[in-house]
Amino acid sequence: MNDKLKIKISIADRVYPLTVEMSQEEGLRSASKKIDVMIKQFEENYAVRDKQDVLAMCALQFASQLEQKNVDNAIDGTESIERLTKINELLDQYLK
């Protein structure tokens, strides 16, 4: 059974035909809507010459959000490891 869908996604007043897995459809449509909302915000708040500038700023915004989450997760992981190490040391002392 072929679980691929042919969909059309609209971004910045352009339509992009895509063939995607069924499981990806909702995420792609949601991302498309978020991009269009962000485009409108940039156009309303900044003097923008063309859509390419706005799309570049959207890409930067999304990429920086992703990178910040990666940094936050790395920091959280390090703190968790340190806590677990301290707990392990306390347990070792208690069991001796």
C-alpha distances in whole Angstrom, upper triangle without the diagonal:
4,6,9,12,15,18,22,24,28,30,34,34,31,27,25,21,19,15,14,12,12,14,17,17,20,22,22,23,26,27,27,30,32,32,34,36,37,38,40,42,43,44,46,48,48,49,46,47,43,40,39,42,40,37,38,40,37,35,38,38,34,35,38,37,34,37,39,37,36,40,40,38,40,43,42,41,44,46,44,44,48,48,47,49,52,51,50,54,55,54,55,59,58,57,60
4,6,9,11,15,18,21,24,27,30,30,27,24,21,18,15,11,11,9,10,13,14,15,18,19,19,20,23,24,24,27,29,29,30,33,34,35,37,39,39,40,43,44,45,46,43,43,40,36,36,38,37,33,35,37,33,32,35,35,32,32,36,34,32,34,37,34,34,38,39,36,38,41,40,39,43,45,43,44,47,48,46,48,51,50,50,54,55,54,55,58,58,58,60
4,7,10,13,16,18,22,24,28,28,26,22,20,16,14,10,8,6,6,9,11,11,14,16,16,17,20,21,21,23,25,26,27,30,31,32,34,36,37,38,40,41,42,43,40,41,38,34,34,36,34,31,33,34,31,29,32,32,28,29,33,31,29,31,34,31,31,35,35,33,35,38,37,36,40,42,40,41,44,45,43,46,49,48,48,51,52,51,53,56,56,55,58
4,7,10,13,15,19,21,25,25,22,19,16,13,10,6,5,5,6,9,9,10,13,14,14,15,18,19,19,21,23,24,25,27,29,29,31,33,34,35,37,39,39,40,37,38,34,31,30,33,31,28,29,31,28,26,30,30,26,27,31,29,27,30,32,30,30,34,35,33,35,38,37,36,40,42,40,41,45,45,44,46,49,49,49,52,53,52,54,57,57,57,59
4,6,10,12,16,18,22,22,19,16,13,10,8,5,5,6,6,10,9,8,11,13,12,13,16,17,16,19,21,21,22,25,26,27,28,31,32,32,35,36,37,38,35,35,32,28,28,31,29,26,28,30,26,25,29,29,25,27,30,29,27,30,32,30,31,34,35,33,36,39,38,37,41,43,41,43,46,46,45,48,51,50,50,54,55,54,56,59,59,59,61
4,7,10,13,16,20,19,16,13,10,7,6,4,7,9,9,13,11,9,13,14,12,13,16,17,15,18,21,20,21,24,25,25,27,29,30,30,33,35,35,36,33,33,29,26,26,29,27,24,27,28,25,24,28,28,25,27,30,29,27,31,33,31,32,35,36,35,37,40,40,39,43,44,43,45,48,48,48,50,53,52,53,56,57,57,58,61,62,61,64
4,7,10,13,16,16,13,10,8,6,5,6,8,10,10,13,11,8,11,12,10,9,13,14,12,14,17,17,17,20,22,22,23,26,27,27,29,31,32,33,30,30,27,23,23,26,24,21,24,26,22,22,26,25,23,24,28,27,25,29,31,29,30,34,34,33,36,39,38,38,41,43,42,44,47,47,47,49,52,52,52,55,57,56,58,61,61,61,64
4,7,10,13,12,10,6,5,4,6,9,10,13,13,15,13,10,12,13,10,9,13,13,10,13,16,15,15,18,19,19,20,23,24,24,26,29,29,30,27,27,23,20,20,23,21,19,22,23,20,20,24,24,21,23,27,26,25,28,30,29,30,34,34,34,36,39,39,39,42,44,43,45,48,48,48,51,53,53,53,56,58,57,59,62,62,63,65
4,7,10,10,8,6,5,6,7,10,11,14,14,15,12,10,11,11,8,7,10,10,7,9,12,11,11,14,16,15,17,20,20,21,23,25,25,26,23,24,20,17,18,20,18,15,18,20,16,17,20,20,18,20,23,22,22,25,27,26,28,31,31,31,33,36,36,36,39,41,40,42,45,46,46,48,50,50,51,54,55,55,57,60,60,61,63
4,7,6,5,4,6,9,11,14,15,18,18,19,16,13,14,14,10,9,11,10,7,8,11,10,8,12,14,12,14,17,18,17,20,22,22,23,20,21,17,14,15,18,15,13,17,18,15,16,19,19,18,20,23,22,22,25,27,27,28,31,32,32,34,37,37,38,40,42,42,44,46,47,47,50,52,52,53,56,57,57,59,61,62,62,65
4,6,5,6,8,11,12,16,16,19,20,20,17,15,15,14,11,10,11,10,6,8,10,7,6,10,11,9,11,14,14,14,17,19,19,20,17,17,14,10,12,14,11,9,13,14,11,12,16,16,15,17,20,20,20,23,25,25,26,29,30,30,32,34,35,36,38,40,40,42,44,45,46,48,50,50,52,54,55,56,58,60,61,61,64
4,6,8,10,14,16,20,20,23,24,24,20,19,19,18,15,13,14,12,9,10,11,8,6,10,10,7,9,12,12,11,14,17,16,17,14,14,11,7,9,12,9,8,12,13,11,13,16,16,16,18,20,21,22,24,26,26,28,30,31,32,34,36,36,38,40,41,42,44,46,47,48,50,52,52,54,56,57,58,60,62,63,64,66
4,7,10,13,16,19,21,24,24,25,22,19,19,19,16,14,16,15,11,12,14,11,9,12,13,11,11,15,15,14,16,19,19,19,16,16,13,10,12,15,13,12,15,17,15,16,20,20,19,22,24,24,25,28,29,30,31,34,34,35,37,39,40,41,44,45,45,47,49,50,51,53,55,56,57,59,61,61,63,65,66,67,69
4,7,10,13,17,18,22,22,23,20,18,19,18,15,14,16,15,11,13,15,12,11,15,15,13,15,18,18,16,19,22,21,21,18,18,14,11,12,15,14,12,16,17,16,16,20,20,20,22,24,25,25,27,29,30,31,33,35,35,37,39,40,41,43,45,45,47,49,50,51,53,55,55,56,59,60,61,63,65,66,66,69
4,7,10,13,15,19,19,21,17,15,17,17,13,12,15,14,11,13,15,13,12,16,17,15,17,20,20,20,22,25,25,25,22,21,18,14,15,19,17,15,18,20,17,18,22,22,20,22,26,25,25,28,30,30,31,34,35,35,37,40,40,41,43,45,45,47,49,50,50,53,55,55,56,59,60,60,62,64,65,65,68
4,6,10,12,16,17,18,15,13,15,15,11,11,15,13,10,13,16,14,14,17,18,17,19,22,22,22,24,27,26,26,23,23,19,16,16,19,18,15,18,20,17,17,21,21,20,21,24,24,24,26,29,28,29,32,33,33,35,38,38,39,41,43,43,44,47,48,48,50,53,53,54,56,58,58,60,62,63,63,66
4,7,10,13,15,17,14,12,15,15,12,12,16,15,13,16,18,17,17,20,21,20,22,25,25,25,28,30,30,30,27,27,23,20,20,23,21,18,21,23,21,20,24,24,22,23,27,27,25,28,31,30,31,34,35,34,36,39,39,39,42,44,44,45,48,49,49,51,54,54,54,57,59,58,60,63,63,63,66
4,6,10,12,14,11,10,13,13,10,11,15,14,12,16,18,17,18,21,22,21,24,26,26,27,29,31,31,32,28,28,25,21,21,24,22,19,21,23,21,19,23,24,21,22,26,25,24,26,29,28,28,32,33,32,34,37,37,37,40,42,41,42,45,46,46,48,51,51,51,54,55,55,57,60,60,60,63
4,7,9,12,10,9,13,14,11,13,16,16,15,18,20,20,21,24,25,24,27,29,29,30,33,34,34,35,32,32,28,25,24,27,26,22,24,26,23,22,26,26,23,24,27,27,25,28,30,29,29,32,33,32,34,37,37,36,40,42,41,42,45,46,45,47,50,50,50,53,55,54,56,59,59,59,61
4,6,8,6,7,10,11,9,11,14,14,14,17,19,19,20,23,24,24,27,28,29,30,32,34,34,35,32,33,29,26,25,28,26,22,24,26,23,21,24,25,21,22,26,24,22,25,28,26,26,30,31,29,31,34,34,33,36,38,37,38,42,42,42,44,47,46,47,50,51,51,52,55,56,55,58
4,5,5,7,10,11,10,13,15,15,16,19,20,21,22,25,26,26,29,30,31,32,35,36,36,38,35,36,32,29,28,30,29,25,27,28,25,23,26,26,23,23,27,25,23,26,28,26,26,30,30,28,30,33,33,32,35,37,36,37,40,41,40,42,45,44,44,48,49,48,50,53,53,53,55
4,5,6,8,10,10,12,14,15,16,18,20,21,22,24,26,27,29,30,31,33,34,36,37,39,36,37,33,30,30,32,29,26,28,29,26,25,28,27,23,25,28,26,24,27,29,26,27,31,31,29,31,34,33,33,36,38,36,37,41,41,40,43,45,44,45,48,49,48,50,53,53,53,56
4,6,7,8,10,11,13,14,16,17,18,20,22,23,24,26,28,29,30,32,34,35,36,38,35,36,33,30,29,31,29,26,27,28,24,23,26,25,21,22,25,23,21,24,26,23,24,27,27,25,28,31,29,29,33,34,32,34,37,37,36,39,42,41,41,44,46,45,47,50,50,49,52
4,6,5,6,9,10,11,12,14,15,16,19,20,21,22,25,26,27,29,30,32,32,34,32,33,30,26,26,27,25,22,23,24,21,20,22,22,18,19,22,20,18,22,24,21,22,26,26,24,27,29,29,28,32,33,32,34,37,37,37,39,42,41,42,45,46,45,47,50,50,50,53
4,6,5,6,9,10,11,12,14,15,17,19,20,21,23,25,26,27,29,31,31,33,31,32,29,25,25,27,24,21,24,24,21,20,23,22,19,21,24,22,20,24,25,23,24,28,28,27,29,32,31,31,35,36,35,37,40,40,40,42,45,44,45,48,49,48,50,53,53,53,56
4,6,5,6,9,10,11,12,14,16,17,18,20,22,23,24,26,27,29,30,32,30,31,29,25,25,27,24,21,24,24,20,20,23,21,18,20,23,20,19,23,24,22,23,27,26,25,28,30,29,30,33,34,33,35,38,38,38,41,43,42,43,46,47,47,49,52,52,52,55
4,6,5,6,9,10,10,12,14,15,16,18,20,21,22,24,26,27,28,30,28,30,27,23,23,24,22,19,21,21,17,16,19,18,14,16,19,17,15,19,20,18,20,23,23,22,25,27,26,27,30,31,30,32,35,35,35,38,40,40,41,44,45,45,47,49,49,50,53
4,5,5,6,9,10,10,12,14,15,16,19,20,21,22,24,26,26,28,26,27,24,20,20,22,19,16,18,19,15,15,18,17,14,16,19,17,16,20,21,20,21,24,25,24,27,29,29,29,32,34,33,35,38,38,38,41,43,43,44,47,48,48,50,52,53,53,56
4,5,5,6,9,10,11,13,14,15,17,19,20,21,23,25,26,28,25,27,24,20,21,22,19,17,20,20,16,16,20,18,16,18,21,19,18,22,23,22,24,27,27,26,29,31,31,32,35,36,35,37,40,40,40,43,45,45,46,49,50,50,52,54,55,55,58
4,5,5,6,9,10,11,12,14,16,17,19,20,21,23,24,26,24,26,24,20,21,22,19,16,19,18,15,15,18,16,13,16,19,16,16,20,21,19,21,24,24,24,27,29,28,29,32,33,33,35,37,37,38,41,42,42,43,46,47,47,49,52,52,53,55
4,5,5,6,9,10,10,12,14,15,16,18,20,21,22,24,22,24,21,17,18,19,16,13,15,15,11,12,14,13,10,13,15,14,13,17,18,17,19,22,22,22,25,27,27,28,31,32,32,34,36,37,37,40,42,42,43,46,47,47,49,51,52,52,55
4,5,5,6,9,10,11,13,14,15,17,19,20,21,23,20,22,19,15,16,17,14,12,15,15,11,12,15,14,12,15,18,16,16,20,21,21,22,25,25,26,28,30,30,31,34,35,35,37,40,40,41,43,45,45,47,49,50,51,53,55,55,56,59
4,5,5,6,9,10,11,13,14,15,17,19,20,22,20,22,19,16,17,18,15,13,16,16,12,14,17,15,13,17,19,17,18,21,22,21,24,26,26,26,29,31,30,32,35,36,36,38,40,40,41,44,46,46,47,50,51,51,53,55,56,56,59
4,5,5,6,9,10,11,12,14,15,16,18,20,19,21,19,16,17,17,13,12,14,13,10,11,14,11,10,14,15,13,14,18,18,18,20,23,22,23,26,28,27,29,32,32,33,35,37,37,38,41,43,43,44,47,48,48,50,53,53,54,57
4,5,5,6,9,10,10,12,14,15,16,18,16,18,15,12,13,13,10,8,11,10,7,9,12,10,9,12,14,13,15,18,18,19,21,23,23,24,27,28,29,30,33,34,34,36,38,39,40,42,44,45,46,48,49,50,52,54,55,56,58
4,5,5,6,9,10,11,12,14,15,17,15,17,14,11,13,14,10,9,13,12,9,12,14,13,13,16,18,17,18,21,22,22,25,27,27,28,30,32,32,34,36,37,38,40,42,42,43,46,47,48,49,52,53,53,56,58,58,59,62
4,5,5,6,9,10,11,12,14,17,15,18,16,13,15,15,11,12,14,13,10,13,15,13,13,16,17,16,18,21,21,21,24,26,25,27,30,31,31,33,35,36,36,39,41,41,42,45,46,46,48,51,51,52,54,56,56,58,60
4,5,5,6,9,10,11,12,14,13,16,14,12,13,12,9,9,11,9,7,10,11,9,10,13,14,13,16,18,18,19,22,23,23,25,27,28,29,31,33,34,35,37,39,39,41,43,44,45,47,49,50,51,53,55,55,57,59
4,5,5,6,9,10,10,12,10,13,11,8,10,10,6,7,10,9,7,10,12,11,12,15,16,16,18,20,21,22,24,26,26,28,30,31,32,34,36,37,38,40,42,42,44,46,47,48,50,52,53,54,56,58,59,60,62
4,5,5,6,9,10,12,11,13,12,11,13,12,9,11,13,12,10,14,15,14,15,18,19,18,21,23,23,24,27,28,28,30,33,33,34,36,38,39,40,42,44,44,46,48,49,50,52,54,55,56,58,60,60,62,64
4,5,5,6,8,11,11,14,14,13,15,13,10,12,14,11,10,14,14,12,14,17,17,17,20,22,21,22,25,26,26,28,31,31,32,34,36,36,38,40,41,42,44,46,47,48,50,52,52,54,56,57,58,60,62
4,5,5,6,8,8,11,11,10,12,10,7,9,11,8,8,12,12,11,13,16,16,16,19,21,21,22,25,26,26,28,30,31,32,34,36,37,38,40,41,42,44,46,47,48,50,52,53,54,56,58,59,60,62
4,6,6,7,6,9,9,9,12,10,7,10,12,11,11,15,15,14,17,19,19,20,23,24,24,26,29,29,30,32,34,35,36,38,40,40,42,44,45,46,48,50,51,52,54,56,57,58,60,61,62,64,66
4,6,8,9,12,13,13,15,13,11,14,16,13,14,17,18,16,18,21,21,21,24,26,25,27,30,30,30,33,35,35,36,39,40,41,42,45,46,46,48,50,51,52,54,56,57,58,60,62,62,64,66
4,7,9,13,14,14,16,13,11,14,15,12,13,17,16,15,18,20,19,20,23,24,23,25,28,28,28,31,33,33,34,37,38,38,40,43,44,44,46,48,49,50,52,54,55,56,58,60,60,62,64
4,6,9,11,12,14,11,9,13,13,11,13,16,15,14,18,20,19,20,23,24,24,26,28,28,29,32,33,34,35,38,39,39,41,43,44,45,47,49,50,51,53,55,56,57,59,60,61,63,65
4,7,9,11,13,10,10,14,14,12,15,18,17,17,20,22,22,23,26,27,27,29,31,31,32,35,36,37,38,41,42,42,44,46,47,48,50,52,53,54,56,58,59,61,62,64,65,67,69
4,6,8,9,7,7,11,11,10,12,15,15,16,18,20,20,22,24,25,26,28,30,30,32,34,35,36,38,40,41,42,44,46,47,48,50,52,53,54,56,57,59,60,62,63,65,66,68
4,7,8,7,8,11,12,12,15,17,17,18,21,22,23,24,26,27,28,31,32,33,34,36,38,39,40,42,43,45,46,48,49,51,52,54,55,57,58,60,61,63,64,66,67,69,71
4,5,6,7,9,10,11,13,15,16,17,19,20,22,23,25,26,28,30,31,32,34,35,37,38,40,41,43,44,46,47,49,50,52,53,55,56,57,59,61,62,64,65,67,68,70
4,5,5,6,8,10,10,12,14,15,16,18,20,21,22,24,25,27,29,30,31,33,34,36,37,39,41,42,43,45,47,48,49,51,53,54,55,57,58,59,61,63,64,65,67
4,5,5,6,9,10,10,12,14,15,16,18,20,21,22,24,26,27,28,30,31,33,34,36,37,39,40,42,43,45,46,48,49,51,52,53,55,57,58,59,62,63,64,66
4,5,5,6,9,10,11,12,14,15,16,18,20,21,22,25,26,27,28,30,31,33,34,36,37,39,40,42,43,45,46,48,50,51,52,54,56,57,58,60,61,63,65
4,5,5,6,9,10,10,12,14,15,17,18,20,21,23,24,26,27,29,30,31,33,35,36,37,39,41,42,43,45,47,48,49,51,53,54,55,57,59,60,61,63
4,5,5,6,9,10,11,12,14,15,17,18,20,21,23,24,26,27,29,30,31,33,35,36,37,39,41,42,43,45,47,48,49,51,53,54,55,57,58,59,61
4,5,5,6,9,10,10,12,14,15,16,18,20,21,22,24,26,27,28,30,31,33,34,36,37,39,41,42,43,45,46,48,49,51,52,54,56,57,58,60
4,5,5,6,9,10,10,12,14,15,16,18,20,21,22,24,25,27,28,30,31,33,34,36,37,39,40,42,43,45,46,48,49,51,52,54,55,57,58
4,5,5,6,8,10,11,12,14,15,17,19,20,21,23,24,26,27,29,30,32,33,35,36,38,39,41,42,43,45,47,48,49,51,53,54,55,57
4,5,5,6,8,10,11,12,14,16,17,18,20,21,23,24,26,27,29,30,31,33,35,36,37,39,41,42,43,45,47,48,49,51,52,53,55
4,6,5,6,9,10,10,12,14,15,16,18,20,21,22,24,25,27,28,30,31,33,34,36,37,39,40,42,43,45,46,48,50,51,52,54
4,6,5,6,9,10,11,12,14,15,16,18,20,21,22,24,26,27,28,30,32,33,34,36,38,39,40,42,44,45,46,48,49,51,53
4,5,5,6,9,10,11,13,14,15,17,19,20,21,23,25,26,27,29,31,32,33,35,37,37,39,41,42,43,45,47,48,49,51
4,5,5,6,9,10,11,12,14,15,17,18,20,21,23,24,26,27,29,30,31,33,35,36,37,39,41,42,43,45,47,48,50
4,5,5,6,9,10,10,12,14,15,16,18,20,21,22,24,26,27,28,30,32,33,34,36,38,39,40,42,44,45,46,48
4,5,5,6,9,10,10,12,14,15,16,18,20,21,22,24,26,27,28,30,32,33,34,36,38,39,40,42,43,45,47
4,5,5,6,9,10,11,12,14,15,16,19,20,21,23,25,26,27,29,31,31,33,35,36,37,39,41,42,43,45
4,5,5,6,9,10,11,12,14,15,17,19,20,21,23,24,26,27,29,30,31,33,35,36,37,39,41,42,44
4,5,5,6,8,10,11,12,14,15,17,18,20,21,23,24,26,27,29,30,32,33,35,36,38,39,40,42
4,5,5,6,8,10,10,12,14,15,16,18,20,21,22,24,26,27,28,30,31,32,34,36,37,38,40
4,5,5,6,9,10,10,12,14,15,16,18,20,21,22,25,26,27,29,30,31,33,35,36,37,39
4,5,5,6,9,10,11,12,14,15,17,19,20,21,23,25,26,27,29,30,32,33,35,36,38
4,5,5,6,9,10,11,12,14,16,17,18,20,21,23,24,26,27,29,30,32,33,35,36
4,5,5,6,9,10,10,12,14,15,16,18,20,21,22,24,26,27,28,30,31,32,34
4,5,5,6,9,10,11,12,14,15,17,19,20,21,23,25,26,27,29,30,31,33
4,5,5,6,9,10,11,12,14,15,17,19,20,21,23,25,26,27,29,30,32
4,5,5,6,9,10,11,12,14,16,17,18,20,21,22,24,26,27,28,30
4,5,5,6,9,10,11,12,14,15,16,18,20,21,22,24,26,27,29
4,5,5,6,9,10,11,13,14,15,17,19,20,21,23,24,26,27
4,5,5,6,9,10,11,12,14,15,17,18,20,21,23,24,26
4,5,5,6,9,10,11,12,14,15,16,18,20,21,22,24
4,5,5,6,9,10,10,12,14,15,16,18,20,21,23
4,5,5,6,9,10,11,13,14,15,17,19,20,21
4,5,5,6,9,10,11,12,14,15,17,18,20
4,5,5,6,9,10,10,12,14,15,16,18
4,5,5,6,9,10,10,12,14,15,17
4,5,5,6,9,10,11,12,14,16
4,5,5,6,9,10,10,12,14
4,5,5,6,9,10,10,12
4,5,5,6,9,10,11
4,5,5,6,9,10
4,5,5,6,9
4,5,5,6
4,6,5
4,6
4
